[in-house]
Amino acid sequence: MFTGLVEEMGIVSEKIKTGDGIRFRFSAEKIMDDLQVGSSVAVNGCCLTVVKNNSNIFDVDTIEETLKKTNLGKLKVGDKVNLERPLKADARLGGHFVLGHVDTIGTVEEIKELSNSHFIKISFPSEYAKYLIYVGSVSIDGTSMTVAELDKNSFSVGIIPHTWKETVFSSKRIGDSVNLEFDVLGKYVERIMESKA
């Protein structure tokens, strides 16, 4: 369980093919103090397991299914990624409940620089529209954001300068992919309503 509050940006330092999967090696600083083999870590919003760590480097394995559902396979050596450790039981919940289970991939359609913020429009497969509401929560590459505008198959978010600087948003370009995880509460409501019907 995560909050969507990115702790730091790590860097892809190595990408190793392992059958149909990939082992990634990331360099990081802030999150390393209690990261151990077996720990969970959200990488661009995808919950992965640490399989090796040393000083300021950690490794994770991804399998074919993970690479199909996320944008991790498109990462290149030198790319930055959003990193977050799991939520502690005694911590404040500043974002929203993020499971690290990516639902689908979205595409950056528009980036606007405003006077003191940025505005990004993201398209997504229309079958997921039922999970988004105006001013509701959505995880974009592991960052908890609020929906500012909503259409049938696209939505927009406003990004304050701090978030722009401290996450991978600042490196995004039109056409880039993003990992999307929709609010888990909406999914449970849908399931309950289906069972009652």
Backbone bond lengths (Angstrom), bond angles and torsions (degrees), N, CA, C in turn:
res aa  C-N    CA-C-N  psi(-1)  N-CA   C-N-CA  omega(-1)  CA-C   N-CA-C  phi
1 M - - - 1.462 - - 1.525 109.39 -
2 F 1.324 115.33 130.90 1.464 121.64 -179.08 1.525 109.25 -126.15
3 T 1.321 116.40 178.40 1.462 120.62 -178.88 1.522 112.91 -116.75
4 G 1.321 117.54 -13.97 1.457 119.97 -175.13 1.511 112.89 81.99
5 L 1.337 117.26 12.11 1.455 121.61 174.45 1.529 107.40 -99.17
6 V 1.303 116.02 102.13 1.461 121.98 -174.54 1.522 109.83 -65.31
7 E 1.349 116.20 130.95 1.468 120.52 -179.06 1.519 112.31 -85.71
8 E 1.314 115.65 -36.32 1.468 119.28 178.05 1.517 109.49 -167.56
9 M 1.320 115.01 166.59 1.460 120.43 171.76 1.522 108.50 -98.10
10 G 1.325 115.59 127.14 1.454 120.82 172.72 1.519 109.16 -97.66
11 I 1.322 115.53 176.41 1.462 121.38 -179.34 1.524 109.42 -127.77
12 V 1.327 115.99 135.53 1.466 120.57 174.87 1.521 107.88 -69.87
13 S 1.341 116.65 114.79 1.462 119.30 -179.47 1.525 112.45 -102.60
14 E 1.336 116.67 -18.74 1.458 119.48 177.79 1.528 109.29 -159.63
15 K 1.322 115.61 148.42 1.466 122.70 -179.63 1.520 107.30 -137.61
16 I 1.337 116.85 111.46 1.462 121.79 -171.82 1.526 109.56 -118.08
17 K 1.319 117.08 122.67 1.469 121.60 178.27 1.526 109.13 -68.49
18 T 1.339 116.84 131.99 1.467 122.26 177.71 1.521 108.22 -132.66
19 G 1.312 117.46 88.03 1.459 120.81 -173.98 1.518 109.12 64.31
20 D 1.350 116.49 -124.15 1.463 121.07 177.37 1.527 111.86 -91.08
21 G 1.309 116.15 2.80 1.460 120.88 179.43 1.522 111.89 -111.00
22 I 1.316 114.72 -174.16 1.469 121.08 179.34 1.527 108.77 -139.60
23 R 1.327 115.82 135.71 1.465 120.18 167.97 1.526 107.30 -96.17
24 F 1.321 115.40 124.47 1.453 121.60 177.12 1.514 110.22 -103.24
25 R 1.304 115.60 141.39 1.468 122.27 171.77 1.520 106.96 -116.41
26 F 1.337 115.54 124.25 1.460 121.73 -178.59 1.524 110.12 -117.68
27 S 1.318 115.76 143.29 1.459 120.23 170.63 1.520 107.64 -99.83
28 A 1.325 115.85 140.77 1.463 122.35 -177.89 1.519 109.00 -155.05
29 E 1.333 116.89 170.45 1.461 121.12 179.64 1.523 111.68 -130.14
30 K 1.323 117.32 -64.93 1.473 122.11 -171.63 1.522 113.32 -58.96
31 I 1.335 116.97 -40.79 1.465 118.84 -172.98 1.532 113.10 -82.58
32 M 1.322 118.02 -4.75 1.463 120.46 -170.56 1.520 113.89 -78.11
33 D 1.340 118.65 -17.12 1.469 119.59 -171.37 1.529 113.93 -63.33
34 D 1.344 118.22 -29.96 1.468 118.83 177.36 1.527 112.57 -128.25
35 L 1.324 116.41 20.12 1.463 121.05 178.20 1.523 109.25 -83.96
36 Q 1.325 116.77 125.02 1.455 121.69 -177.97 1.523 109.73 -128.76
37 V 1.335 116.06 166.14 1.458 120.30 173.32 1.530 107.73 -59.34
38 G 1.314 116.57 129.38 1.463 121.51 -176.83 1.515 113.62 98.03
39 S 1.347 117.43 -13.88 1.462 120.85 178.22 1.520 110.65 -69.03
40 S 1.338 114.94 149.62 1.461 120.18 171.60 1.516 109.10 -88.76
41 V 1.321 115.40 147.67 1.458 121.03 175.29 1.522 107.66 -148.98
42 A 1.332 116.55 138.23 1.462 120.33 177.02 1.520 108.79 -90.92
43 V 1.326 115.95 121.64 1.467 123.05 177.48 1.523 107.18 -113.03
44 N 1.325 116.87 111.78 1.468 121.09 -173.04 1.526 111.59 50.59
45 G 1.338 114.79 37.47 1.456 120.33 175.94 1.506 115.62 85.58
46 C 1.320 118.44 0.78 1.465 122.44 -179.44 1.524 109.44 -104.21
47 C 1.328 116.61 121.13 1.468 121.06 -179.17 1.528 109.75 -72.57
48 L 1.334 115.51 120.26 1.460 122.10 -179.49 1.519 109.43 -129.00
49 T 1.336 116.14 163.54 1.462 121.73 -178.38 1.522 110.29 -108.53
50 V 1.325 115.38 131.28 1.463 120.95 177.49 1.525 109.08 -70.60
51 V 1.331 117.10 125.16 1.467 120.81 -179.85 1.523 111.51 -108.88
52 K 1.323 117.14 -12.35 1.462 121.32 178.27 1.518 107.85 -162.08
53 N 1.323 116.55 140.72 1.465 118.69 174.61 1.519 110.17 -148.57
54 N 1.316 114.38 151.74 1.458 120.45 -177.38 1.520 108.38 -162.05
55 S 1.306 117.63 114.37 1.457 122.61 177.18 1.528 110.52 57.94
56 N 1.320 118.47 -106.12 1.468 120.38 -178.33 1.532 112.16 -114.25
57 I 1.344 115.95 29.19 1.468 122.00 179.92 1.527 108.98 -130.51
58 F 1.335 117.08 137.72 1.465 119.51 171.29 1.525 109.86 -139.38
59 D 1.336 115.38 152.25 1.458 122.63 -179.18 1.519 110.33 -113.92
60 V 1.335 115.91 145.85 1.460 122.53 171.66 1.521 108.09 -135.96
61 D 1.325 115.65 150.45 1.458 121.08 174.91 1.518 109.55 -104.42
62 T 1.330 116.18 139.99 1.457 121.25 172.83 1.520 108.55 -120.90
63 I 1.332 115.13 144.08 1.460 120.09 179.77 1.527 109.40 -105.71
64 E 1.313 115.58 173.93 1.464 121.16 -175.16 1.527 111.65 -55.78
65 E 1.337 117.56 -42.96 1.460 121.60 -178.37 1.526 111.29 -61.13
66 T 1.323 116.97 -42.27 1.472 121.53 178.70 1.518 110.48 -63.27
67 L 1.311 117.08 -42.22 1.462 121.29 -178.01 1.525 111.64 -68.75
68 K 1.345 117.28 -29.23 1.461 120.69 177.68 1.527 111.77 -71.70
69 K 1.332 116.75 -35.15 1.463 120.76 -172.10 1.524 113.76 -94.88
70 T 1.331 117.71 -7.20 1.459 120.38 -175.71 1.531 110.85 -130.01
71 N 1.322 115.47 176.85 1.469 119.80 177.28 1.532 111.88 -95.75
72 L 1.330 117.69 10.23 1.467 120.09 -175.17 1.527 112.48 -63.11
73 G 1.317 117.38 -34.85 1.461 120.25 -179.26 1.520 113.40 -63.32
74 K 1.342 116.84 -20.83 1.465 120.96 -179.65 1.530 112.52 -85.73
75 L 1.320 116.55 -7.22 1.466 119.30 -179.39 1.524 110.69 -64.31
76 K 1.331 114.97 145.01 1.463 121.58 176.81 1.520 108.98 -120.40
77 V 1.314 116.49 157.07 1.467 121.00 176.03 1.525 108.24 -57.42
78 G 1.324 115.58 130.30 1.464 121.29 -177.77 1.515 113.57 100.40
79 D 1.354 117.37 -16.38 1.465 120.36 178.14 1.524 111.11 -68.03
80 K 1.330 115.63 149.89 1.460 121.11 175.45 1.526 109.35 -93.93
81 V 1.340 115.60 148.18 1.465 122.17 178.66 1.521 109.46 -134.25
82 N 1.330 115.78 150.39 1.461 121.47 173.51 1.518 109.62 -79.14
83 L 1.322 116.47 134.47 1.463 121.76 -179.70 1.525 110.32 -125.14
84 E 1.342 115.11 139.14 1.465 120.93 174.64 1.517 109.28 -149.30
85 R 1.321 115.70 135.27 1.460 120.63 171.95 1.532 109.32 -83.55
86 P 1.350 117.63 161.56 1.472 119.75 -179.39 1.528 112.14 -62.00
87 L 1.328 114.40 156.78 1.454 122.95 178.77 1.528 110.03 -66.92
88 K 1.335 117.01 132.39 1.462 121.32 173.19 1.525 108.93 -82.43
89 A 1.330 116.52 149.28 1.462 120.78 -176.00 1.531 112.45 -61.86
90 D 1.338 117.62 -28.80 1.468 119.99 -176.89 1.526 112.89 -99.69
91 A 1.339 116.90 12.78 1.464 120.10 -176.19 1.528 111.21 -90.96
92 R 1.335 115.51 156.36 1.458 120.33 173.49 1.528 109.13 -73.85
93 L 1.317 115.99 142.32 1.457 120.96 178.20 1.521 107.94 -94.59
94 G 1.329 115.98 93.61 1.453 120.16 -175.29 1.516 113.97 -87.44
95 G 1.328 118.18 -22.06 1.466 120.88 -179.83 1.516 109.79 -104.65
96 H 1.335 117.03 -113.47 1.464 121.75 171.84 1.525 107.16 -149.29
97 F 1.326 117.10 170.55 1.457 120.00 -178.64 1.526 110.29 -67.78
98 V 1.329 115.81 115.43 1.464 122.86 179.02 1.527 107.27 -119.28
99 L 1.320 117.24 123.81 1.462 120.80 -176.69 1.514 113.37 -85.50
100 G 1.324 116.83 -21.35 1.460 119.33 -174.65 1.514 111.60 84.10
101 H 1.347 116.47 15.44 1.465 122.38 177.91 1.525 107.64 -107.31
102 V 1.303 116.18 96.56 1.459 122.12 -174.80 1.526 110.13 -65.60
103 D 1.342 115.86 131.35 1.468 120.90 -179.50 1.519 112.49 -84.71
104 T 1.326 116.42 -42.49 1.461 119.84 -176.83 1.524 109.06 -164.55
105 I 1.304 115.09 174.39 1.466 121.44 177.29 1.521 109.11 -104.92
106 G 1.324 116.35 133.59 1.456 121.99 174.50 1.516 109.89 -106.10
107 T 1.327 116.31 171.13 1.463 122.23 -179.67 1.521 109.69 -127.52
108 V 1.320 116.21 132.49 1.460 121.30 177.08 1.523 108.91 -71.13
109 E 1.332 116.72 118.57 1.460 122.30 -177.31 1.525 112.81 -101.48
110 E 1.320 116.42 -28.61 1.467 119.56 -175.15 1.525 109.30 -156.54
111 I 1.319 115.94 141.44 1.462 122.40 174.48 1.523 107.84 -131.08
112 K 1.318 116.20 119.99 1.461 120.63 178.71 1.523 108.94 -114.69
113 E 1.321 115.67 132.08 1.458 120.22 172.42 1.519 107.95 -95.79
114 L 1.318 116.72 118.81 1.449 122.32 179.33 1.525 109.72 -101.01
115 S 1.315 117.77 -175.18 1.466 121.10 -174.58 1.527 112.25 -62.14
116 N 1.335 117.79 -38.36 1.464 119.55 -179.42 1.526 112.36 -139.94
117 S 1.319 117.09 24.92 1.461 120.77 -179.85 1.524 109.65 -163.88
118 H 1.326 115.03 -179.97 1.468 121.59 173.70 1.519 108.15 -126.41
119 F 1.304 115.64 153.01 1.458 122.90 179.57 1.520 106.73 -126.65
120 I 1.325 116.67 125.04 1.463 121.25 -179.38 1.526 110.04 -121.08
121 K 1.331 115.13 132.25 1.461 121.39 175.72 1.521 108.32 -105.38
122 I 1.334 116.00 132.87 1.464 122.34 -176.32 1.523 109.42 -127.41
123 S 1.322 116.70 130.30 1.471 120.77 174.12 1.522 109.12 -95.12
124 F 1.333 115.18 156.14 1.467 120.58 -178.06 1.521 108.14 -154.55
125 P 1.351 118.15 162.42 1.464 120.35 178.68 1.530 110.66 -59.90
126 S 1.321 117.32 131.19 1.465 121.87 -170.97 1.525 113.94 -62.43
127 E 1.331 118.24 -21.15 1.477 118.95 -179.57 1.533 112.31 -66.31
128 Y 1.324 117.17 -14.05 1.462 120.31 179.48 1.530 112.45 -94.34
129 A 1.316 117.79 0.17 1.465 121.15 -176.69 1.528 112.13 -58.85
130 K 1.329 117.16 -30.40 1.468 121.00 -178.20 1.527 112.66 -64.33
131 Y 1.336 117.83 -16.54 1.456 120.55 -178.20 1.528 113.37 -93.46
132 L 1.326 117.02 -1.04 1.458 120.29 -179.89 1.519 110.57 -112.34
133 I 1.325 116.02 140.43 1.457 121.34 173.47 1.528 107.77 -132.92
134 Y 1.312 115.12 154.71 1.470 120.87 177.27 1.524 109.21 -58.84
135 V 1.314 116.95 132.25 1.473 128.19 -174.64 1.532 113.02 58.06
136 G 1.331 116.62 20.69 1.452 120.87 172.39 1.526 110.44 -85.42
137 S 1.328 115.85 176.94 1.462 121.58 -177.09 1.526 111.67 -97.11
138 V 1.326 115.05 146.43 1.459 122.06 174.25 1.522 107.20 -149.19
139 S 1.323 116.40 144.00 1.461 121.40 176.30 1.526 108.86 -98.18
140 I 1.344 115.66 122.33 1.465 122.17 178.79 1.522 107.97 -116.02
141 D 1.328 116.85 113.91 1.472 121.30 -174.00 1.525 110.54 48.07
142 G 1.335 115.38 39.14 1.460 120.71 176.18 1.508 115.59 82.48
143 T 1.338 117.97 5.19 1.459 121.91 179.63 1.520 109.76 -103.46
144 S 1.318 117.41 124.05 1.457 121.93 178.44 1.518 109.73 -70.86
145 M 1.334 116.35 119.88 1.455 121.78 -178.04 1.520 110.57 -130.54
146 T 1.345 115.00 160.98 1.460 122.03 178.68 1.525 109.37 -107.62
147 V 1.328 115.99 131.38 1.460 121.22 179.74 1.528 109.29 -69.49
148 A 1.328 116.61 120.39 1.469 121.60 -178.58 1.524 111.71 -98.02
149 E 1.331 116.88 -32.92 1.461 122.76 176.25 1.515 107.77 -139.97
150 L 1.328 116.48 147.53 1.460 120.06 -175.74 1.518 110.55 -142.53
151 D 1.341 115.93 127.26 1.455 123.18 173.44 1.521 108.37 -120.81
152 K 1.336 116.25 -174.12 1.464 120.97 -175.68 1.526 112.16 -60.79
153 N 1.322 117.55 -42.52 1.470 119.28 -178.88 1.528 112.12 -135.59
154 S 1.332 115.94 28.63 1.464 119.72 174.19 1.522 109.40 -154.01
155 F 1.324 114.82 156.85 1.455 120.61 175.33 1.521 108.30 -146.43
156 S 1.312 115.76 162.75 1.458 120.82 -179.98 1.521 110.00 -128.49
157 V 1.323 114.97 151.12 1.469 121.16 176.34 1.523 108.65 -132.60
158 G 1.317 115.43 147.87 1.460 121.42 173.00 1.517 108.77 -97.14
159 I 1.320 116.53 138.58 1.464 120.92 -174.32 1.527 109.45 -122.50
160 I 1.328 116.15 120.05 1.462 120.77 179.32 1.530 109.66 -73.23
161 P 1.333 117.87 159.63 1.472 120.71 -177.04 1.528 114.30 -55.16
162 H 1.334 118.04 -39.66 1.469 120.52 -179.12 1.526 110.74 -60.97
163 T 1.327 116.94 -48.33 1.470 121.00 -179.83 1.518 110.91 -64.71
164 W 1.334 116.78 -39.25 1.462 121.39 178.16 1.528 110.89 -59.07
165 K 1.306 115.91 -41.25 1.463 121.14 -176.56 1.523 112.82 -77.39
166 E 1.338 117.24 -35.48 1.466 121.61 -171.16 1.524 114.72 -95.11
167 T 1.330 118.14 1.48 1.467 121.49 -179.96 1.526 110.22 -130.55
168 V 1.328 115.09 178.00 1.473 119.70 -178.68 1.526 113.27 -75.63
169 F 1.331 118.11 -2.28 1.466 119.89 179.52 1.526 111.96 -53.89
170 S 1.318 116.25 -39.97 1.472 119.66 -175.75 1.526 112.86 -65.41
171 S 1.330 117.83 -18.04 1.468 120.44 179.81 1.524 112.38 -97.61
172 K 1.332 117.11 -2.31 1.463 120.23 -177.79 1.522 111.44 -75.39
173 R 1.331 114.71 146.32 1.451 122.58 177.02 1.530 108.58 -129.01
174 I 1.316 117.06 161.11 1.463 120.51 178.05 1.533 109.12 -59.73
175 G 1.325 115.32 131.99 1.464 121.33 -177.61 1.512 113.44 98.47
176 D 1.331 117.64 -14.49 1.461 120.88 178.48 1.525 110.63 -69.05
177 S 1.323 115.62 153.30 1.462 120.81 178.17 1.520 110.51 -96.25
178 V 1.333 115.31 153.21 1.462 122.18 176.76 1.519 108.92 -136.20
179 N 1.325 116.40 146.39 1.459 121.47 174.69 1.521 109.20 -80.88
180 L 1.324 116.67 131.65 1.460 121.27 179.49 1.527 110.46 -118.21
181 E 1.313 115.23 130.92 1.464 120.90 170.07 1.516 107.30 -126.31
182 F 1.329 115.92 123.18 1.449 121.03 -178.29 1.531 110.39 -88.64
183 D 1.309 115.72 158.74 1.462 122.31 -173.53 1.533 110.90 -57.50
184 V 1.326 116.36 124.80 1.463 122.03 -176.80 1.519 111.94 -62.92
185 L 1.329 118.45 -27.73 1.470 120.71 -178.79 1.527 110.54 -62.18
186 G 1.317 116.88 -41.07 1.463 120.78 178.84 1.523 111.74 -63.16
187 K 1.318 116.97 -36.09 1.464 120.56 -179.68 1.530 110.95 -67.99
188 Y 1.341 116.54 -39.18 1.466 119.67 178.45 1.523 111.26 -68.53
189 V 1.335 116.82 -39.76 1.463 120.09 176.94 1.522 109.78 -60.30
190 E 1.333 116.68 -44.49 1.458 120.64 178.61 1.523 111.03 -58.96
191 R 1.314 117.04 -44.49 1.467 121.83 -178.45 1.523 111.22 -64.56
192 I 1.317 117.15 -41.27 1.466 121.61 179.56 1.530 110.11 -64.45
193 M 1.336 115.94 -44.22 1.466 120.13 -179.79 1.531 111.42 -64.43
194 E 1.341 116.12 -37.33 1.465 120.19 178.46 1.534 110.43 -64.17
195 S 1.343 116.46 -41.54 1.462 120.28 -177.61 1.528 110.54 -68.92
196 K 1.340 117.49 -30.91 1.472 120.76 179.11 1.526 110.73 -75.49
197 A 1.333 115.61 -30.06 1.461 118.80 179.35 1.526 110.63 -71.81
